[in-house]
């Protein structure tokens, strides 16, 4: 029975040594794995930031273009209103002259 106990102890020691060696191997791999995962996260964050920056830039340019178009339309409307007002005054004068018998 002592031999059985000794064999069990040796088997347990072999298992413990195997577990220890596997733990050491995994511990040595962890820094590389962590670095790779960190690089992947950094690259994803950089890519996301660039995409968001481009989207914001596109939106800003679209907003600027819209504002410029609105300003141009406002200026054009004001110019046409001024022309219409000056022509309206001449039209009223013409109608009054016609009514007064002047041609």
DSSP file (Angstrom, degrees, kcal/mol; ACC not computed):
  #  RESIDUE AA STRUCTURE BP1 BP2  ACC     N-H-->O    O-->H-N    N-H-->O    O-->H-N    TCO  KAPPA ALPHA  PHI   PSI    X-CA   Y-CA   Z-CA
    1    1 A X     >        0   0    0      0, 0.0     4,-2.1     0, 0.0     5,-0.2   0.000 360.0 360.0 360.0 -34.1    0.0    0.0    0.0
    2    2 A X  H  >  +     0   0    0      1,-0.2     4,-2.8     2,-0.2     5,-0.2   0.880 360.0  54.0 -60.7 -38.2    2.9    2.4    0.6
    3    3 A X  H  > S+     0   0    0      1,-0.2     4,-2.5     2,-0.2    -1,-0.2   0.886 107.0  51.3 -64.6 -36.9    4.0    1.9   -3.0
    4    4 A X  H  > S+     0   0    0      2,-0.2     4,-2.5     1,-0.2    -2,-0.2   0.927 111.2  47.3 -64.1 -43.9    0.6    2.8   -4.1
    5    5 A X  H  X S+     0   0    0     -4,-2.1     4,-2.6     2,-0.2    -2,-0.2   0.912 112.0  49.7 -63.9 -42.9    0.6    6.0   -2.1
    6    6 A X  H  X S+     0   0    0     -4,-2.8     4,-2.5     1,-0.2    -1,-0.2   0.917 111.5  49.2 -62.5 -42.3    4.1    6.9   -3.3
    7    7 A X  H  X S+     0   0    0     -4,-2.5     4,-2.6     2,-0.2    -2,-0.2   0.897 110.6  50.3 -64.3 -40.5    2.9    6.3   -6.9
    8    8 A X  H  X S+     0   0    0     -4,-2.5     4,-2.7     2,-0.2    -2,-0.2   0.918 110.8  49.4 -62.4 -43.3   -0.1    8.5   -6.3
    9    9 A X  H  X S+     0   0    0     -4,-2.6     4,-2.5     1,-0.2    -2,-0.2   0.914 111.7  48.6 -62.5 -42.5    2.1   11.2   -4.9
   10   10 A X  H  X S+     0   0    0     -4,-2.5     4,-2.4     2,-0.2    -2,-0.2   0.898 111.7  49.3 -64.8 -40.1    4.5   11.0   -7.9
   11   11 A X  H  X S+     0   0    0     -4,-2.6     4,-2.5     2,-0.2    -2,-0.2   0.910 111.5  49.1 -63.8 -42.2    1.5   11.2  -10.3
   12   12 A X  H  X S+     0   0    0     -4,-2.7     4,-2.8     2,-0.2    -2,-0.2   0.907 111.0  50.1 -64.2 -41.2    0.2   14.2   -8.4
   13   13 A X  H  X S+     0   0    0     -4,-2.5     4,-2.8     2,-0.2    -2,-0.2   0.903 110.2  50.4 -63.1 -40.9    3.6   15.8   -8.6
   14   14 A X  H  X S+     0   0    0     -4,-2.4     4,-2.5     2,-0.2    -2,-0.2   0.920 112.4  46.9 -61.9 -43.4    3.8   15.1  -12.4
   15   15 A X  H  X S+     0   0    0     -4,-2.5     4,-2.7     2,-0.2    -2,-0.2   0.924 112.7  49.2 -64.1 -43.4    0.3   16.7  -12.8
   16   16 A X  H  X S+     0   0    0     -4,-2.8     4,-2.7     1,-0.2    -2,-0.2   0.907 111.4  49.6 -62.1 -41.7    1.3   19.7  -10.7
   17   17 A X  H  X S+     0   0    0     -4,-2.8     4,-2.9     2,-0.2    -2,-0.2   0.908 111.7  48.6 -63.8 -41.8    4.6   20.1  -12.7
   18   18 A X  H  X S+     0   0    0     -4,-2.5     4,-2.4     2,-0.2    -2,-0.2   0.915 112.9  47.5 -63.8 -42.7    2.6   19.9  -16.0
   19   19 A X  H  X S+     0   0    0     -4,-2.7     4,-2.3     2,-0.2    -2,-0.2   0.917 113.0  49.1 -64.3 -42.6    0.1   22.5  -14.7
   20   20 A X  H  X S+     0   0    0     -4,-2.7     4,-2.6     2,-0.2    -2,-0.2   0.928 111.5  48.4 -62.2 -46.4    2.9   24.7  -13.6
   21   21 A X  H  X S+     0   0    0     -4,-2.9     4,-2.5     1,-0.2    -1,-0.2   0.894 112.0  49.3 -63.9 -39.4    4.8   24.4  -16.9
   22   22 A X  H  X S+     0   0    0     -4,-2.4     4,-2.6    -5,-0.2    -1,-0.2   0.907 111.2  50.1 -64.7 -40.3    1.6   25.2  -18.8
   23   23 A X  H  X S+     0   0    0     -4,-2.3     4,-2.4     2,-0.2    -2,-0.2   0.901 111.0  48.8 -64.6 -41.1    1.0   28.2  -16.5
   24   24 A X  H  X S+     0   0    0     -4,-2.6     4,-2.0     2,-0.2    -2,-0.2   0.922 111.9  49.1 -63.7 -44.0    4.5   29.5  -17.1
   25   25 A X  H  X S+     0   0    0     -4,-2.5     4,-1.5     1,-0.2    -2,-0.2   0.923 113.2  46.5 -62.3 -44.5    4.1   29.1  -20.9
   26   26 A X  H  X S+     0   0    0     -4,-2.6     4,-1.7     1,-0.2    -1,-0.2   0.886 110.0  54.0 -65.5 -37.8    0.8   30.9  -20.8
   27   27 A X  H  X S+     0   0    0     -4,-2.4     4,-0.7     1,-0.2    -1,-0.2   0.866 107.8  50.4 -64.4 -35.4    2.3   33.6  -18.6
   28   28 A X  H  X S+     0   0    0     -4,-2.0     4,-0.5     1,-0.2    -1,-0.2   0.815 111.9  48.3 -70.7 -29.7    5.1   34.1  -21.2
   29   29 A X  H  X S+     0   0    0     -4,-1.5     4,-2.5     1,-0.2     5,-0.2   0.755  94.2  77.3 -80.4 -25.3    2.5   34.4  -24.0
   30   30 A X  H  X S+     0   0    0     -4,-1.7     4,-3.2     1,-0.2     5,-0.2   0.882  89.6  52.0 -57.8 -44.8    0.3   36.9  -22.2
   31   31 A X  H  X S+     0   0    0     -4,-0.7     4,-2.4     1,-0.2    -1,-0.2   0.923 113.2  45.4 -60.2 -41.6    2.5   40.0  -22.8
   32   32 A X  H  X S+     0   0    0     -4,-0.5     4,-2.5     2,-0.2    -1,-0.2   0.927 115.2  47.3 -65.1 -43.6    2.6   39.4  -26.5
   33   33 A X  H  X S+     0   0    0     -4,-2.5     4,-2.6     1,-0.2    -2,-0.2   0.924 112.8  49.2 -63.5 -43.5   -1.1   38.6  -26.7
   34   34 A X  H  X S+     0   0    0     -4,-3.2     4,-2.5    -5,-0.2    -1,-0.2   0.900 110.8  50.2 -62.8 -40.4   -1.9   41.8  -24.6
   35   35 A X  H  X S+     0   0    0     -4,-2.4     4,-2.6    -5,-0.2    -1,-0.2   0.913 110.8  49.0 -65.0 -42.0    0.3   43.9  -26.9
   36   36 A X  H  X S+     0   0    0     -4,-2.5     4,-2.3     2,-0.2    -2,-0.2   0.919 112.9  47.2 -63.0 -43.4   -1.4   42.5  -30.0
   37   37 A X  H  X S+     0   0    0     -4,-2.6     4,-2.4     2,-0.2    -2,-0.2   0.894 111.8  50.7 -65.6 -38.7   -4.8   43.2  -28.5
   38   38 A X  H  X S+     0   0    0     -4,-2.5     4,-2.7     2,-0.2    -2,-0.2   0.918 110.3  49.4 -64.7 -42.7   -3.7   46.7  -27.5
   39   39 A X  H  X S+     0   0    0     -4,-2.6     4,-2.7     2,-0.2    -2,-0.2   0.904 110.6  50.7 -62.2 -41.3   -2.4   47.4  -31.0
   40   40 A X  H  X S+     0   0    0     -4,-2.3     4,-2.4     2,-0.2    -1,-0.2   0.914 111.6  47.5 -62.8 -42.2   -5.7   46.2  -32.5
   41   41 A X  H  X S+     0   0    0     -4,-2.4     4,-2.7     2,-0.2    -2,-0.2   0.905 112.2  49.7 -65.3 -41.2   -7.7   48.4  -30.1
   42   42 A X  H  X S+     0   0    0     -4,-2.7     4,-2.7     2,-0.2    -2,-0.2   0.927 111.9  48.0 -62.9 -44.5   -5.5   51.4  -31.0
   43   43 A X  H  X S+     0   0    0     -4,-2.7     4,-2.7     2,-0.2    -2,-0.2   0.906 112.6  48.4 -64.3 -41.4   -5.9   50.8  -34.7
   44   44 A X  H  X S+     0   0    0     -4,-2.4     4,-2.9     2,-0.2     5,-0.2   0.925 112.5  48.6 -64.8 -43.4   -9.6   50.5  -34.4
   45   45 A X  H  X S+     0   0    0     -4,-2.7     4,-2.6     2,-0.2    -2,-0.2   0.909 112.6  48.7 -61.9 -41.7   -9.8   53.7  -32.3
   46   46 A X  H  X S+     0   0    0     -4,-2.7     4,-2.5     2,-0.2    -2,-0.2   0.927 112.9  47.3 -63.4 -44.8   -7.7   55.5  -34.9
   47   47 A X  H  X S+     0   0    0     -4,-2.7     4,-2.5     2,-0.2    -2,-0.2   0.926 113.2  48.1 -63.1 -45.2   -9.8   54.2  -37.7
   48   48 A X  H  X S+     0   0    0     -4,-2.9     4,-2.6     1,-0.2    -1,-0.2   0.909 112.1  49.9 -61.7 -41.9  -13.0   55.2  -35.9
   49   49 A X  H  X S+     0   0    0     -4,-2.6     4,-2.6    -5,-0.2    -2,-0.2   0.901 111.1  48.6 -64.8 -40.7  -11.6   58.6  -35.1
   50   50 A X  H  X S+     0   0    0     -4,-2.5     4,-2.5     2,-0.2    -1,-0.2   0.911 112.1  49.3 -65.8 -41.2  -10.6   59.2  -38.7
   51   51 A X  H  X S+     0   0    0     -4,-2.5     4,-2.4     2,-0.2    -2,-0.2   0.926 113.5  46.1 -62.8 -44.5  -14.1   58.1  -39.9
   52   52 A X  H  X S+     0   0    0     -4,-2.6     4,-2.7     2,-0.2     5,-0.2   0.906 111.9  51.1 -65.9 -40.9  -15.8   60.4  -37.5
   53   53 A X  H  X S+     0   0    0     -4,-2.6     4,-2.5     2,-0.2    -2,-0.2   0.916 111.4  47.9 -62.2 -42.6  -13.5   63.3  -38.3
   54   54 A X  H  X S+     0   0    0     -4,-2.5     4,-2.7     2,-0.2    -2,-0.2   0.904 111.8  50.1 -64.6 -40.6  -14.2   62.8  -42.1
   55   55 A X  H  X S+     0   0    0     -4,-2.4     4,-2.6     2,-0.2    -2,-0.2   0.924 112.4  47.0 -63.5 -44.0  -17.9   62.6  -41.4
   56   56 A X  H  X S+     0   0    0     -4,-2.7     4,-2.5     2,-0.2    -2,-0.2   0.895 112.3  50.2 -64.6 -39.6  -17.8   65.8  -39.3
   57   57 A X  H  X S+     0   0    0     -4,-2.5     4,-2.6     2,-0.2    -2,-0.2   0.922 111.0  48.9 -64.0 -43.9  -15.7   67.6  -42.0
   58   58 A X  H  X S+     0   0    0     -4,-2.7     4,-2.4     1,-0.2    -2,-0.2   0.916 112.4  48.4 -61.1 -43.4  -18.2   66.5  -44.7
   59   59 A X  H  X S+     0   0    0     -4,-2.6     4,-2.5     2,-0.2    -2,-0.2   0.906 111.5  50.0 -64.0 -40.6  -21.1   67.7  -42.6
   60   60 A X  H  X S+     0   0    0     -4,-2.5     4,-2.6     2,-0.2    -2,-0.2   0.911 111.6  48.0 -64.6 -41.9  -19.4   71.0  -42.0
   61   61 A X  H  X S+     0   0    0     -4,-2.6     4,-2.6     2,-0.2    -1,-0.2   0.897 111.8  49.8 -66.0 -39.0  -18.6   71.5  -45.6
   62   62 A X  H  X S+     0   0    0     -4,-2.4     4,-2.5     2,-0.2    -2,-0.2   0.905 111.4  49.1 -65.0 -40.4  -22.2   70.7  -46.5
   63   63 A X  H  X S+     0   0    0     -4,-2.5     4,-2.6     2,-0.2    -2,-0.2   0.912 111.7  48.9 -64.5 -42.3  -23.4   73.2  -43.9
   64   64 A X  H  X S+     0   0    0     -4,-2.6     4,-2.5     2,-0.2    -2,-0.2   0.912 111.4  49.8 -62.8 -42.3  -21.1   75.8  -45.3
   65   65 A X  H  X S+     0   0    0     -4,-2.6     4,-2.5     2,-0.2    -2,-0.2   0.917 111.5  48.7 -63.5 -43.1  -22.3   75.1  -48.8
   66   66 A X  H  X S+     0   0    0     -4,-2.5     4,-2.7     2,-0.2    -2,-0.2   0.926 112.0  48.7 -62.2 -44.8  -25.9   75.4  -47.8
   67   67 A X  H  X S+     0   0    0     -4,-2.6     4,-2.6     1,-0.2    -2,-0.2   0.904 111.4  49.9 -62.5 -40.9  -25.2   78.7  -45.9
   68   68 A X  H  X S+     0   0    0     -4,-2.5     4,-2.4     2,-0.2    -1,-0.2   0.911 111.7  48.2 -64.2 -42.2  -23.4   80.1  -49.0
   69   69 A X  H  X S+     0   0    0     -4,-2.5     4,-2.6     2,-0.2    -2,-0.2   0.914 112.0  49.5 -64.9 -42.9  -26.3   79.1  -51.3
   70   70 A X  H  X S+     0   0    0     -4,-2.7     4,-2.7     2,-0.2    -2,-0.2   0.923 111.5  49.2 -62.4 -43.8  -28.9   80.7  -48.9
   71   71 A X  H  X S+     0   0    0     -4,-2.6     4,-2.6     2,-0.2    -2,-0.2   0.916 112.0  48.2 -61.5 -43.1  -26.8   83.9  -48.8
   72   72 A X  H  X S+     0   0    0     -4,-2.4     4,-2.6     2,-0.2    -2,-0.2   0.910 112.6  48.5 -63.8 -41.5  -26.5   84.0  -52.5
   73   73 A X  H  X S+     0   0    0     -4,-2.6     4,-2.6     2,-0.2    -2,-0.2   0.901 111.5  50.0 -65.7 -40.1  -30.3   83.4  -52.9
   74   74 A X  H  X S+     0   0    0     -4,-2.7     4,-2.4     2,-0.2    -2,-0.2   0.925 112.0  47.7 -63.3 -44.6  -31.0   86.1  -50.3
   75   75 A X  H  X S+     0   0    0     -4,-2.6     4,-2.5     1,-0.2    -2,-0.2   0.916 112.9  48.7 -62.0 -43.3  -28.7   88.5  -52.2
   76   76 A X  H  X S+     0   0    0     -4,-2.6     4,-2.6     2,-0.2    -2,-0.2   0.903 111.2  49.8 -64.6 -41.5  -30.3   87.7  -55.5
   77   77 A X  H  X S+     0   0    0     -4,-2.6     4,-2.3     2,-0.2    -1,-0.2   0.902 111.6  48.9 -63.9 -41.1  -33.9   88.1  -54.1
   78   78 A X  H  X S+     0   0    0     -4,-2.4     4,-2.3     2,-0.2    -2,-0.2   0.914 111.1  49.8 -64.8 -42.2  -32.9   91.5  -52.6
   79   79 A X  H  X S+     0   0    0     -4,-2.5     4,-2.2     1,-0.2    -2,-0.2   0.928 113.0  46.4 -61.7 -45.1  -31.4   92.6  -55.9
   80   80 A X  H  X S+     0   0    0     -4,-2.6     4,-2.9     1,-0.2    -1,-0.2   0.862 110.4  53.5 -67.2 -34.7  -34.6   91.5  -57.8
   81   81 A X  H  X S+     0   0    0     -4,-2.3     4,-2.7     2,-0.2    -1,-0.2   0.905 108.8  49.3 -65.2 -40.3  -36.8   93.2  -55.2
   82   82 A X  H  X S+     0   0    0     -4,-2.3     4,-2.3     2,-0.2    -2,-0.2   0.915 112.8  47.1 -64.0 -42.6  -34.8   96.5  -55.7
   83   83 A X  H  X S+     0   0    0     -4,-2.2     4,-2.4     2,-0.2    -2,-0.2   0.932 113.1  48.9 -63.1 -44.9  -35.2   96.2  -59.5
   84   84 A X  H  X S+     0   0    0     -4,-2.9     4,-2.6     1,-0.2    -2,-0.2   0.903 110.3  51.6 -62.2 -40.4  -38.9   95.4  -59.1
   85   85 A X  H  X S+     0   0    0     -4,-2.7     4,-2.2     2,-0.2    -1,-0.2   0.920 110.6  47.3 -63.1 -43.0  -39.4   98.4  -56.8
   86   86 A X  H  X S+     0   0    0     -4,-2.3     4,-1.6     1,-0.2    -1,-0.2   0.894 114.9  46.4 -67.1 -37.0  -37.7  100.8  -59.2
   87   87 A X  H  X S+     0   0    0     -4,-2.4     4,-2.6     2,-0.2    -2,-0.2   0.846 108.7  56.1 -71.5 -33.2  -39.8   99.4  -62.1
   88   88 A X  H  X S+     0   0    0     -4,-2.6     4,-2.8     2,-0.2     5,-0.2   0.925 105.9  50.8 -63.1 -44.1  -42.9   99.6  -60.0
   89   89 A X  H  X S+     0   0    0     -4,-2.2     4,-2.2     1,-0.2    -1,-0.2   0.916 112.4  46.5 -60.1 -42.6  -42.3  103.3  -59.4
   90   90 A X  H  X S+     0   0    0     -4,-1.6     4,-2.5     2,-0.2    -1,-0.2   0.886 111.6  51.7 -66.6 -37.6  -41.9  103.8  -63.1
   91   91 A X  H  X S+     0   0    0     -4,-2.6     4,-2.7     2,-0.2    -2,-0.2   0.915 110.0  48.4 -66.1 -41.6  -45.0  101.8  -63.9
   92   92 A X  H  X S+     0   0    0     -4,-2.8     4,-2.7     2,-0.2     5,-0.2   0.920 112.1  49.6 -63.2 -43.1  -47.1  103.9  -61.4
   93   93 A X  H  X S+     0   0    0     -4,-2.2     4,-2.5    -5,-0.2    -2,-0.2   0.913 111.4  49.5 -61.9 -41.4  -45.7  107.0  -63.0
   94   94 A X  H  X S+     0   0    0     -4,-2.5     4,-2.4     2,-0.2    -2,-0.2   0.929 112.0  47.2 -63.0 -46.2  -46.6  105.7  -66.4
   95   95 A X  H  X S+     0   0    0     -4,-2.7     4,-2.5     1,-0.2    -2,-0.2   0.916 113.0  49.0 -63.9 -42.4  -50.2  104.8  -65.4
   96   96 A X  H  X S+     0   0    0     -4,-2.7     4,-2.1     1,-0.2     6,-0.2   0.904 110.9  50.4 -64.2 -40.4  -50.7  108.2  -63.7
   97   97 A X  H  <>S+     0   0    0     -4,-2.5     5,-3.1    -5,-0.2     4,-0.5   0.906 110.7  49.5 -62.9 -40.6  -49.4  110.0  -66.8
   98   98 A X  H ><5S+     0   0    0     -4,-2.4     3,-0.9     1,-0.2    -2,-0.2   0.904 111.9  48.2 -64.5 -40.9  -51.8  108.0  -68.9
   99   99 A X  H 3<5S+     0   0    0     -4,-2.5    -1,-0.2     1,-0.3    -2,-0.2   0.845 109.8  52.2 -68.0 -32.6  -54.7  108.8  -66.7
  100  100 A X  T 3<5S-     0   0    0     -4,-2.1    -1,-0.3    -5,-0.2    -2,-0.2   0.550 122.7-107.6 -80.8  -6.5  -53.7  112.4  -66.6
  101  101 A X  T < 5S+     0   0    0     -3,-0.9     2,-0.4    -4,-0.5    -3,-0.2   0.536  76.7 132.2  93.1   7.5  -53.7  112.4  -70.4
  102  102 A X      <       0   0    0     -5,-3.1    -1,-0.4    -6,-0.2    -2,-0.1  -0.739 360.0 360.0 -90.7 140.5  -50.0  112.6  -70.9
  103  103 A X              0   0    0     -2,-0.4    -1,-0.1    -3,-0.1    -5,-0.1   0.403 360.0 360.0-123.1 360.0  -48.4  110.1  -73.2
